[in-house]
Amino acid sequence: MTIKKDSPISRGRFIRDTALATAGFYIVPRHVLGGRGFTAPSDKLYIAAVGCGGEAENDIHHYANAPKKNAVMAFLCDVDDRMAAPRRKEFPKAGFYHDWREMFEKESSHFDAVSVAIPDHNHAIVGLNAMQLNKHLYLQKPLTHDIYEARILTEAAKKYKVVTQMGDQGASCDGMRILKEWFEADLIGDIEKVYNWTNRPVWPQGIPWPDRHPAVPKELNWDLWLGTAEQTDYIDNLVPFNWRGWWRFGTGALGDMACHIIGPSFKLFDLGYPTEVTCSATTLYSGIFKEADYPESIPPSSRLRYKFKLKNGRDLLLYWMDGGFVPDRPDELDPDVNENEALADTPEEHDFEGGSLFIGTKGKISCGWGGNHPRLLPLSRNRDVHIPQKYPRVEGGMDGHWWQWVDACIAGYGNMEVDSPFVGYAGPLTETVLMGNLLIRSFNLRQKVKKKDPVYGTLEEYDTPGRYITYKWDGENMRITNFEAANQFVKRTYRKGWDELKL
């Protein structure tokens, strides 16, 4: 379906829209009342939400509960009635659609901005079409499923000049500002290494492709859910959450948490693209001499090492660990200190979804995901830290991440900063995160080879040519320069009927 651009509003259409609003169907957004430059006295942002359950529920509630009450949920869209039902009950005046394309086609004059929280494989197609309609965009992390898609969305944000924000709320937390103040105060010297880890995956991963395909639930439009993904028979228990463990739809532990956890380093050190990356991941076999059933499933654990060149010319090594891997216990932790409590995101709740450990020439700092709750090691050092506040905090901290976007949209493009814009931050960060997935997939590439054994004769085995390589990354051109087979994972082919991304 071709999405049409907004057309000039005729007097007749204005009267019709105003009448509908008075009847309580929806309130006419600001630009309908007099062009895109007009700011209504109500100063409201009218949002169309694509996705209603899971993280989308969290997003929608943050908009609806913004302190200034300046966001209106104008439209809701979801392919699954089970996910949509609670939100439709909460927002009975919001229009509802199953297909975001139909909503964009019919209602684009009646909302100002789009919020997207759906499975990773459909992020880019919805986000790009929203920007091409000149709608401001809040898009959940990771921005996209593929590296190429992230680049396209970044370029689109530049071209269409809309306010963009990725859903990595940790970018707005106080901890990010505290870390910046501490680093600039030289509390731990030059940063040489950063270890990052997560408790993910917390969904089935590293398992054979299901061979059972029951009937599609009547509440779910499976074809719309598939969207750009290749044609697939319905898989039970995949929706609404377990799709994350399959390459066809998700991006695994990296996609789920790395934007949150690597983000602080990326922002605080202005990292840009890595120059080289190494990888190891769980090996998945269904049998020694048998075709594997596992290639579609993301390995249950992985480790990565990125190398970045800092602005001062020094190298920074950034490590990623998931699936149970964690860095060695810091020597600065007393033996009787519980490591989870000492390094947790919020020690009051003993939450341990992941974190970072910064290794400097003069000390160490740990923090939770998003830079939350930073602390010096040993913990006793924190009693003597009195660094003046240098950077203003975001009102509401992490909660303010959503409110900040709403305010910036109302202010208009270029009039207010946000913490995770696509250009200059979220786009390049997402490319770097997904480049890690490119390595994981390349690490487990296998090819059949025949080898001669002095005892057993000629044997058919598998070779793994993508292992034990230091991958050289040309970030500007999105290419591995020393292992061509890896580049097949930069961009995927969309399912027939779904157009490729074009600016």
N, C-alpha and C positions, 0 to 999 in steps of 0.2 A: 504494500500500500504506500503510495506517495504522500508524504506529509506536506501540506500546503503552508506557505508562509502566511502571517497575518495580513489581511487585506484592510484598506481603509474602512472605518466604521461609518456606515450610512446612517442618516437620521432615523430611517425606519428601524434599522437594526438596534440603534441606541434605545429607541422607545420600547422595543420588544424586550431587550435585555433588562432595562430598568423595571419593566412590569414584572418580569420573572423574579427579579431580586425582591421587589416589594411583596410578592406572593410567598416569599420565604424559600424559594428553590435554591438560590444561591445569591450572594452579594456580588455586585459587579466590581471587578478589580480596578485599581487605579488607572491603568492605561486605557481602559475602555471608555472612561469618562472624558477623555480629551487628549489622547495621544500619549506616547511613551514618556514625554517630559513632564507630565502632569502629576502632582502629588496631592492625593485626596486629603481632606481634613482628618479623616480617620487614620491615615498613615498605616494601613494594614498591608500585609503580604499575603496573597492568596496562593496556596500551595496545592499541587497535585501530587499525591503520594503513589508511587509505583511499588507495590509490595505493602502488605498489611500486617504480617505476622513476624515473629522472631525479632530481629534487630529493627525491622520496620516499625514494630509496635513501640519500641523505645524511642525511635526518632519522632514518631508522630506525637507521642506524649510530651516530649520536650518542646516541640513547637506549640502545642496546645496550652502548655503551662508556662510559657515564657512570661517573665515578670511584667513586661510592658503590655501583655495581652495584644500583641501586634501581629499575630499570625492566625490565619484562618485556613482550616482544612477544607478546601473547596471541592476536591475530588479525591476519590480512593480508587485504586485499581489492583486487582489480584486475580491470578488464574485459579486460585483454590478458595472455594466458598468457606471452607473450614477456617482458613486464616482470616478471611475478610469479615466473617459474621460479627465478631466482637467489636471491630472498629466501626462497622456500619451502624451498630447499635449505639455506640458512643457519639457518632457524628451523623445523625439522621438527615441533616440538611445537605450533607456532601453528596455530590453525584457519584455514581459507581459504574465502573467498567471492568470487564474481564481482560480486554485487549488494550494495552497502552497505545497502540497505533490508532485505534478507533477513538480513544479519548483525545489524543493529540489532534486528530483530524477534525473532530466535532467541537472541541471545547477550548482550543488554544487561545481564544480571545477572552477566556474567563478565568485564567490563572496567570500568575506572574513568575512562578518558580516551580521546580520539580525536585522531589526527593525520591531517591532510588535506593531500595534495600531488597535485593532479589539475589538469586544464585549468581555466582561470579561470571558464568559464561554469557549472560545477557546484560551485564553492566554497560558495556561499551555501546551497544546498538541503541539502547534507550537513552543513555547520556548524550550521545552525539546528536540524536534527533531532537532532544530537548534544547540543546544549545543552538541548533540550526533554526529553531523557532524563537531564538533570542530569549530563552527562559533561563533564569539563574538556576544553578544546579548544586544540590547536595547529594553526593554519591558515596555510598559506603565503601570501606576498604575491603580488599584492594581495589583500586579504581577499576581494574580490568582483569581479564583472564590471561591475556597475552601481552608481551612486550610491545608489539606493534600497535595494539589497541591503545595502550597507555600513551604512546607518542602521538597518535591521532587525536586523542582527547585533549592533550596538552596544547597542540596546535589549534584545535577548535576553540579552546578557551581564549587564546590570543586573538583569533580571527573574529569571533562573535562578541567579544567584550562583555561577557556576563560574569557575575560573581560566582565563583566556584569554591567548594569546600569538600574535602574528603572526610569521611566519618571516622577519623582517628582522634577521638576527643581528648586523649592524653596530650595532644599538642597544645591544648589550652590550659593544662593544669598548672598550679603554682610551682610544682616541682621542676618543670622545664625552666622557669625563670630563675629559680634558686640555683639550679645546676649552672646556668649561664653566668650568674654572679660569682659562684664559687670558682669556676674555671678561669674567669677573668681576674679573680683575686689570686690566682696561682697557688691554690691550696694544695694541689697534688702535682704541680709541675707540668711538663709536656706529656700529653697522652700518647702512649705507645700502642696499647691494645685495648679493645673493648670486647668483652664476652657477653653474648646475648642468648637467652634460652627461654623456653616455654614448656608448660605441662601438656601442650597439644601433641598429638591428636587425642581428642576425647570422643571420637566417633570411630566406626569400623574402618580400618585402613590396613593395607597389605594383605588383602584377601582375594580369592578368585572371583572372577566376574560371575554374577548370579546366573544360574541356568533356569530359574523359574520366573515366569512372567504372568502373574495373575491378572485378573481384569482390573482396568483402571477404575478407581473410586469415582462415583458419580459426581462428587463435588469438585473434581479436579479436571481441568482442561490440559491433558498431557501434551498435546501438540504445542500449545502456547507455552507451557513450561519448558519444553525442549528448546523452543526458539532457535537460536543459531547453532546449537549442538547437532552433531550428526544424528541421523534417524536411529532411534533406539526403542525397543519394546519396553513397555512399562516394567519397572523394577520395584518390587515391594519394599517398603521401609526406606526408600531413598529420600522421599519428601516427608517432612519439610527440612531435615537437617543433615542427613547422612550423605548427601551428594558431595560434601566437601572432600571425601576420601577418594574421588575418582577424577582422573585427569580430564575426562570428557566434559566435566561440569565444574569441578572445583580446583582449588590451588593449594590444598593441604594446610599443614601447620604454618608454613611460611605465609601463605595468603591470609590466613585467619589472624595471625598475631604479629608478623614481622613489621608491618607498618607501624604498629603500636610500639614495638620494642626496639627496632633499629632506628625508628624515627628520631628519637632524641639525639643520637650521634649524627644522623644525617643533617639535622637542622643546626645543632650547636657548632659543628665543625665545618659546615658548608661543604659537604663531601663531593657532590657531583657523581660522576660515573666511576666505578672501580676500574683498575687497570688489569687486574688478574684475579682469578678465583680458583680455589681447589675445593674438592668435594669428596665425601664418602657417604654411603647410604646403605640401608639394609638390603641384602640380596634376597630376591624372591624367586623361588623355584617351585614348580609343582611336581617335578621329577627330574632325575639327573639327565635322562636322555629323551625327555618328552617336551613338546612345545609347552611353554608356560601359559597358565591361565591368568597370570597376574599383571601383564603390562598395563592394563587400564587402571589398576589400583596404585595409589601413591604409596611408597614404602612407609612403614610405620615409624622409622627414625632416620635422621640424617644429620650431618655436620658439614658446615661450610666455613671457608676462610676467605674473606674478601681483602684485597689490598687496595688502599686509596692513597693518592698523592695529595697531601695537604697543601694549602696555599703557601705555607712557609717552606715548602720543599721537603718536609719530613714525610716518611711513610707511616700510615696507620693501618694496623691489622684489626679487622673486625670479624669476630667469630659468631656463627649462628649454630644453635643446638636445639633439637626437638626430640620427641619420642622417648624421653627418659635421660638423655644426655644432659649433663650440667658441668660447669667448670669445676676444677678442683677447689675444695674448701679453702678460702683465704686463710693464710697463716695468722692474719691479724685478728681472727675471731677466737675468743677464749674457748678452751675445750668444753666448758660447761654451757656455752651459749647454743641454743637451738638454731640451726642454720636457717630453717624455714622462717622462724620468727624474726631473725636478724635481717634477712634479705627479702622479706615478704613485701608485697605491694602495699598493704595496709596492715601493720603489725597488730592493730587492735582486733582485726578479724582473722589474722593468720592466713590471709589469702595469698596463694602462691601460683598465680597464672603465668608468671614469668618475670624476667627482669634483666638488668644490665649490670656489669661490673667493669668500671673504668680503671685501667692500670696506668698510673703516671710515674714520672721519674722521682716524685717525692711522696707518693702515697696512693691510696685507692678510695674510690667512691662506689657505692652500690645504690641502686634504685629499683623500684618496681616498673611495670610496663607504663609507657608514656612519660617516664621520668618521675613518676609518682614517688613521694616519700624518699628523697635522697638522703644518704647518711655517709659520713666518713668512717673509714675503718683504720684502727680499731674503734669500736663504738664509743669509747671514752672520749675520743677527740671531739665529739659533737657538743660536749658540755662547754667547750671553750670557743666555739665558733660564733662570731658576732659580725658577720659581713652585712654592711648596710644594704637595704633594698635599693636597687638601681633601676629595675624594670617594672612597669605597672603590671598588675595582675589582671587577668580576665575576670570580669564580674561573674560569679558563679563557678569559677574554675572549670572543671570538666563539663559540668552542665552548661556553662556559658558557651561552649563550643557551638551548640545549636543556635543559641540566642544571638551570638555574634554574627552568624551567617544571616539570620533574619534581619538584624539591624543593618548589615552591610548591603543586603538586597534593597532595602527600603531607601538607604542613602544613595544608592546608585553606583554603577561600576566606576571604580577609581577613586571613590570618595571615602572609603573606609577599608582598613586592612583586615584580613582574616588569617587564622593561624595555619591553615592547610590548603592554600590555593593550589590549583593544578600546575600553574606556571611557576617555575622556580623551586617547587618543593614536592608536592604530592605526585606529580607526573614522573619526574626523575626518580623519586623514592620507589614508586611502584615498579618502574622498569628494573631497578636494582634488585628488588625483592623477587620479581618474576625471573630475573636472570639466574637466581639461585635455583629455581625450579627447572630451568633449562639444563643446568648442570646435573641435577638429580636424575632427570630423565636420560641424559646422555650417559651418566654413570652406569645405568642399568641396561643400556642398549646391548643387544646380543646378536650374534650372527653365527650360523652353523659353519663349522670347519671340520675337515677330516685330518686326523693325525694318526701316524703310525706308531704302534706300541710294540716293543720287542717280544712281548708275551702274547698279547691279545690281537695283534695285527692292526688293521685299519679300524679306527674308532671314529664315530661321529660325535663331536662335542660342540660346546658353545664357546665362542671367544667374546671378550668384553673390551672392545677397542677404546671405549671412552673412559677407562679407569687410569689412575696414576698419571694424570695429565694436569699441568698447570695451565688452565684455560686463559687465553689472552682475549680481552674484551675491548672491542672498538665501540664505545658507547654511542658516539655520534651517529654511526652507521648501523647500530644494532646488530653486530656480527661478532661471532667467535672467529678469530683469524687463524687458529692453528688446529681446528678439528671441525671440518665442514659439516659433518653429520649432525652436529649440535644445532645448526642454524635452522633445521626443520621445525624447531620448537619456538622460533621467534613469532611466527604467525600461523594460525590455523585457517582452514577453509570452512566457510560457513555452509550450513545445510542449504540445499536447493530451495529457492523461494525467499531466501534472506540475503539482501544485498550486502556486498562488502562495504566497509567503511570508506566514505569519500567526503572530503571537506567541501 
